[in-house]
Amino acid sequence: MVLPDESILLAKQPIYKKNHALFGFELLFRSNNYLTAVEAGEDLATSEVLVNYCTGTTEEIGQKHQPIFINVSESFLMSEAFLPIDKDTVIIELLERITVTELFVSAIKSWHKKGFRFALDDFDFSEQWNPVLPYVSFIKVDVLDADLEIVKANKVNLSHLKVVWLAERIEHRDMFDHCKEMGFELFQGYYLAKPKAVLGSSIRPSSAVTTEIIKKCNQKNISIDEISTIVTQDPKLSIQLLKLINSSLFTLPRPIHDLKEAITFLGIDVLKQWALMIAFVCDAKSPIESCRIVLTRAKTCELFTMKQTNNKEQADTAFLAGLLSGVDLLLELEPKILIHQMNLSSTIQAAILNHTGELGHLIENIKQIEFFLSQAPEKISTLDIELINQFSSAQDWAADVINTLDAS
C-alpha cells in the first residue's frame, strides 16, 4: 500500500554473515533535497535518521529486532541528547572524520559503561584510534580500493582484540570469498544488497509543546502526570511518542492503554532526550483545524467516559482512542496503517478499526456531532444531550490548547 505524501525517511542496507544469513542493517541518512549528511550537518543527519526510523509512518520498517548500525557525529556523541534508545539493539558507528581526543575517549568510556556497543567505520588502522579500541565491538574496513594484503597484515597485528570484523563495500563474489578467507565475519556491499530507501510520512509535532516538555523535564521533582498533561496538548506528538515506543528499538512488556502509561515506560529522562531531537528536526506546526477537531474528539471521549464510569484509567484509554481515531485528519493516513504498527489494547483496536465496543460507538457518535455541526446543525437536538454537553466542554478545552499554541 502506498502512503499519501510519502517521502524518503532514510535508507537501510543489510549486513550479512558468512552464510548469507541476515545479521542486521545500517541506517543511512537520505535527504529529499539530495544533500549528503555532511552538507545537511551531521548532528541534524543523526537526529533525522533516529526520529524518522522510530516514529515515521511507513510499512517498510518492520518490528524485527536485528541489530542496527547508526552513524553518529562527534558532537552528538558528546552531547546530553545522546541516543535515548535500546542499547541492546543499536551499534554506534564512530565516523572516520572524528578526531580522537581525551574528551572523546572519556565520552566513549562513559557510554560503554552504560552498555552501548561501538563500531569503527572505514577503519584505516591509524594509531589515533588505539585509546578507543578496548571499547569497540565491531571494526568495519572499506575493502573496495584497499590493498587486501596490507589489510590482512594490519588485521593480524590486531588479532588480540575481541572484536567482530566487518568488510564493507563488497562489490563482487571474489572479494566476498577473499574477505572470508581473511577472517571477516560480517559483510556489506552492493554484491550482497544495495541500500534501500525507506518511504513514509514523517510526523512533526508542534515545536511549542516539545519546547515546553524540555523545560518541564529540566525541573526538579516533575511528575509523570504533569508531563502527560503537556503531551496531550499536541495530538501529533502524542502519536509520535506512541509510535516511538512501539518501534523496533523498544520492547513493550504489554499493550499500551493510555499516554501516561507510555510516558511512564519511556521515563522523564528519555522523554526529554527525544523531545530535544524531535524539536531539532521539527519544521512545522500541526494544522490548527485538524488539531482542534481531534483534540475535541479525544477530550469528549475522556469526559463522557469519566462521567459514565468515574474510572480514570478507562477515561485515559478513551482519550487515547479518540486521539488515534483522528490520524486520517492529522496525517492524511488511514488509521489501520498506523494501528497495525502499534501494540495497542484490543479495546482500542476494535474501537478504531472496527468501530465496535462501547468506545467504538462513542467515537462514531462524536463523529456524528461533528458532521451535524458542519452540515446539518438542525439535527443536533436528536443526539444524546449528555454527549453534546461534554462535546461543548471539550471544545472549550481544545480552544484553550490551540490559543496556547498560537501564542507560543
C-alpha positions in Angstrom: 0.0 0.0 0.0 1.4 3.4 -0.9 1.2 6.1 1.8 0.0 9.5 0.8 2.5 12.4 0.7 5.3 9.9 1.4 8.9 11.0 1.2 12.3 9.4 1.8 12.7 8.9 5.6 16.1 7.2 5.4 17.8 4.3 3.7 18.8 0.9 5.1 21.5 -1.5 3.9 21.6 -5.1 5.0 24.6 -6.7 6.7 25.2 -10.4 6.3 27.0 -13.3 7.9 29.3 -15.7 6.1 26.4 -18.0 5.1 24.5 -15.0 3.7 22.1 -15.0 6.7 20.9 -11.6 7.7 22.7 -10.1 10.7 21.3 -6.5 10.8 21.1 -3.2 9.0 23.0 0.0 8.7 20.7 3.1 8.7 21.7 5.8 6.3 20.7 9.5 6.1 18.8 10.4 3.0 17.5 13.9 2.1 14.7 14.7 -0.3 16.9 17.6 -1.4 19.7 15.2 -2.2 22.0 16.6 0.4 24.7 14.4 2.0 25.0 14.0 5.8 27.9 16.4 5.8 26.1 19.0 3.7 23.0 18.8 5.9 25.0 18.8 9.1 26.0 15.6 10.8 24.1 16.4 14.0 20.9 17.0 12.0 21.5 13.9 9.9 21.9 11.8 13.1 18.7 13.2 14.6 16.7 12.8 11.3 17.7 9.1 11.0 16.8 8.3 14.6 13.5 10.2 14.7 12.3 9.0 11.3 13.3 5.4 12.0 11.5 5.3 15.3 8.4 7.5 14.6 8.0 7.7 10.8 4.8 6.2 9.5 5.8 3.5 7.0 5.1 -0.1 6.0 8.8 -0.6 5.1 10.1 -0.7 8.7 9.2 -3.9 10.4 9.2 -4.8 14.1 12.1 -7.2 13.9 14.9 -6.8 16.3 18.1 -7.3 14.3 21.0 -5.0 15.3 21.1 -1.6 13.6 24.3 0.4 12.9 23.9 4.2 13.1 26.5 6.8 12.1 26.9 9.3 14.9 28.8 12.6 14.8 31.4 13.6 17.3 29.4 16.5 18.8 26.2 14.4 19.0 28.1 11.7 20.8 29.4 14.1 23.4 26.1 15.9 23.9 23.4 15.3 26.6 20.9 14.3 23.9 22.9 11.2 23.1 20.9 8.2 21.8 18.0 7.5 24.1 17.3 4.1 22.6 17.7 0.4 23.5 21.4 -0.2 23.9 20.9 -3.9 23.1 19.7 -3.1 19.6 21.9 -0.3 18.4 25.6 -0.3 17.4 27.0 3.2 17.2 29.4 3.8 14.3 32.3 6.2 15.0 32.9 8.1 11.8 36.4 8.2 10.3 36.2 12.1 10.4 36.3 12.1 14.2 39.4 13.4 15.9 40.3 11.3 18.9 40.8 13.5 22.0 40.9 12.8 25.7 37.3 14.2 26.0 36.2 11.9 23.2 37.7 8.8 24.8 36.1 9.8 28.1 32.7 10.0 26.4 33.2 6.6 24.8 34.1 5.1 28.2 31.0 6.6 29.8 28.6 5.2 27.2 30.5 1.9 27.1 29.8 1.5 30.8 26.1 2.0 30.1 26.2 -1.0 27.8 26.4 0.7 24.4 28.4 -1.0 21.7 30.6 0.8 19.1 31.9 0.1 15.6 34.8 1.9 13.9 33.6 2.9 10.5 36.0 3.0 7.5 38.8 1.9 9.9 42.2 2.8 8.4 44.3 1.2 11.2 45.5 4.6 12.3 47.2 4.7 15.7 44.9 7.6 16.8 42.2 5.0 17.4 44.3 2.9 19.9 42.8 4.5 23.0 39.3 3.6 21.7 40.0 0.0 20.6 39.3 -1.5 24.1 35.7 -0.2 23.9 35.0 -1.3 20.3 32.9 -4.4 19.4 33.0 -4.1 15.6 35.6 -2.9 13.2 34.4 -2.0 9.6 37.0 -2.0 6.8 36.4 -0.5 3.4 37.9 -3.1 1.1 36.9 -1.8 -2.3 40.0 0.2 -3.1 42.2 -1.2 -0.3 45.3 -3.3 -0.8 44.0 -6.5 0.8 47.4 -7.9 1.6 48.1 -4.7 3.7 44.6 -5.1 5.3 45.4 -8.7 6.1 48.7 -7.8 7.8 47.2 -5.0 9.8 44.3 -7.2 10.8 46.8 -9.9 12.1 48.5 -7.2 14.2 45.2 -6.6 16.0 44.2 -10.3 16.3 44.3 -9.9 20.1 41.3 -7.7 20.0 37.9 -9.2 20.9 36.0 -7.6 18.0 33.9 -8.7 15.1 35.4 -7.7 11.7 33.1 -6.4 9.0 34.1 -6.0 5.4 32.2 -3.2 3.7 31.8 -2.2 0.0 31.9 -5.8 -1.2 31.1 -5.5 -4.9 31.7 -9.0 -6.3 31.9 -12.6 -5.4 35.8 -12.9 -5.5 36.1 -10.0 -3.0 33.5 -11.7 -0.7 35.4 -15.0 -0.8 38.7 -13.4 -0.2 37.4 -11.5 2.8 36.0 -14.7 4.3 39.4 -16.3 4.0 41.0 -13.3 5.7 38.7 -13.9 8.8 36.0 -11.3 8.3 32.7 -12.4 9.9 30.2 -9.8 8.6 29.8 -8.4 5.1 28.1 -5.3 3.5 28.1 -4.0 -0.1 26.5 -3.9 -3.5 27.3 -7.5 -4.2 25.0 -8.5 -1.3 22.4 -5.7 -1.3 22.3 -2.0 -2.2 20.8 0.5 0.3 17.0 0.7 0.0 15.2 3.9 0.5 12.5 3.8 3.2 9.5 5.8 2.1 6.8 7.1 4.5 5.3 10.0 6.3 7.4 11.9 8.9 5.3 13.1 11.8 6.3 16.6 13.0 4.8 17.8 16.3 4.4 21.4 17.5 7.7 22.9 18.4 5.9 24.9 21.2 4.8 21.8 23.0 8.2 20.0 22.6 9.9 23.0 23.9 7.6 23.1 26.9 8.3 19.5 27.6 12.1 20.1 27.6 11.6 23.0 30.0 9.4 21.0 32.4 11.7 17.9 32.3 14.6 20.0 33.5 12.6 21.0 36.6 13.2 19.0 39.8 10.5 16.6 41.0 8.5 16.9 37.8 5.7 14.3 37.8 4.6 12.0 35.0 1.1 13.5 35.4 2.4 17.0 34.6 4.3 15.8 31.6 1.2 13.8 30.4 -0.9 16.9 30.5 1.6 18.8 28.3 1.9 15.9 25.8 -1.9 15.6 25.3 -1.9 19.2 24.0 -0.4 18.1 20.8 -2.0 15.1 19.0 0.9 14.6 16.6 3.4 14.5 19.5 1.2 12.0 21.3 1.1 9.8 18.3 4.8 10.2 17.7 5.6 9.1 21.3 3.3 6.1 20.9 5.0 5.2 17.6 8.4 5.6 19.2 7.9 3.1 22.0 6.3 0.6 19.6 9.2 0.8 17.2 11.8 -2.0 17.0 14.2 0.0 19.3 11.9 -0.6 22.3 10.3 -3.7 23.7 6.9 -3.2 25.3 6.0 -5.5 28.2 2.3 -5.2 27.5 -0.2 -3.3 25.3 -0.5 0.4 25.8 -3.7 1.8 27.3 -3.0 5.5 27.7 -0.4 8.2 27.3 0.6 8.3 30.9 1.5 4.6 30.7 3.5 5.3 27.5 5.4 8.2 29.2 6.0 6.1 32.3 7.5 3.4 30.1 9.8 6.0 28.5 10.7 7.8 31.7 11.2 11.5 32.0 14.9 11.5 31.1 14.4 9.5 27.9 11.3 11.6 27.0 13.4 14.8 27.4 16.1 13.5 25.2 13.7 12.5 22.5 11.9 15.8 22.8 15.3 17.5 22.2 15.9 15.5 19.0 12.3 16.0 17.8 12.5 19.7 18.4 15.8 19.8 16.5 14.2 18.4 13.3 10.7 19.9 13.8 9.9 22.2 10.9 6.2 22.9 11.0 3.2 23.3 13.3 0.3 20.9 13.1 -2.7 22.1 11.1 -4.8 24.0 13.6 -8.2 23.0 12.5 -7.3 19.3 12.3 -5.8 19.5 15.8 -8.9 21.3 17.0 -11.2 18.5 15.7 -9.1 15.7 17.1 -8.4 17.3 20.4 -12.1 17.9 20.9 -13.0 14.4 19.9 -10.4 12.9 22.3 -11.4 15.1 25.2 -15.1 14.3 24.6 -14.3 10.6 24.8 -12.4 11.2 28.1 -15.0 13.5 29.7 -18.0 11.3 28.7 -16.3 8.1 29.9 -15.3 9.7 33.2 -18.9 10.9 33.7 -20.3 7.4 33.0 -17.8 5.2 34.8 -15.9 7.5 37.3 -12.9 5.4 36.3 -9.7 7.5 35.4 -8.0 4.6 33.7 -10.9 4.0 31.4 -11.2 7.7 30.7 -7.5 7.8 29.8 -8.0 4.9 27.4 -10.9 6.7 25.9 -8.8 9.8 25.3 -6.2 7.8 23.5 -8.7 6.0 21.3 -10.3 9.3 20.4 -6.9 10.7 19.5 -5.8 7.8 17.4 -9.1 7.8 15.6 -8.1 11.1 14.0 -4.9 10.1 12.3 -6.7 10.3 9.0 -7.2 14.1 9.7 -3.7 14.7 11.2 -1.6 12.6 8.8 -3.9 12.1 5.8 -3.4 8.4 6.6 -5.8 5.5 7.1 -5.9 4.6 10.8 -5.3 0.9 10.1 -1.8 1.6 8.6 -0.7 3.2 11.9 -2.6 1.0 14.3 -1.2 -2.2 12.8 2.3 -1.0 13.7 1.4 -0.4 17.4 0.9 -2.8 20.3 -2.4 -1.4 21.4 -5.1 -3.0 23.6 -7.8 -5.0 21.8 -10.4 -2.4 23.1 -8.7 0.4 21.3 -8.1 -1.6 18.1 -11.7 -2.7 18.0 -12.9 0.9 18.5 -10.8 2.4 15.8 -10.6 -0.3 13.2 -14.0 -1.9 13.5 -16.0 0.8 15.2 -17.2 -1.7 17.8 -17.4 -1.9 21.5 -18.5 1.0 23.8 -15.5 3.1 22.7 -16.2 2.5 19.0 -19.8 3.5 19.3 -18.8 6.6 21.4 -16.3 7.7 18.7 -18.9 7.2 16.0 -21.5 9.2 18.0 -19.0 12.1 18.4 -18.2 12.0 14.7 -22.0 12.4 14.2 -21.9 15.5 16.2 -19.0 16.8 14.1 -20.9 16.1 10.9 -24.2 17.7 12.1 -22.3 20.8 13.3 -20.8 21.3 9.9 -23.6 20.0 7.6 -26.9 19.8 9.4 -27.0 21.8 12.6 -30.8 21.5 12.9 -30.3 17.8 13.7 -28.1 18.3 16.7 -31.1 18.1 19.0 -31.7 14.5 18.0 -28.4 13.4 19.7 -27.6 12.4 23.3 -27.8 15.7 25.3 -25.1 14.5 27.8 -22.7 13.7 25.0 -23.4 17.2 23.4 -22.7 18.8 26.8 -19.3 17.0 27.1 -18.5 17.9 23.5 -19.1 21.6 24.3 -16.8 21.4 27.3 -14.2 19.6 25.1 -14.4 22.4 22.5 -13.6 24.9 25.2 -10.6 22.9 26.4 -9.4 22.4 22.8 -9.7 26.1 22.2 -7.6 26.9 25.2 -4.9 24.5 23.9 -5.0 26.0 20.4 -4.8 29.5 21.8 -1.8 28.5 23.9 -0.1 27.0 20.8 -0.8 30.1 18.7 0.6 32.4 21.5 3.8 30.4 21.7 
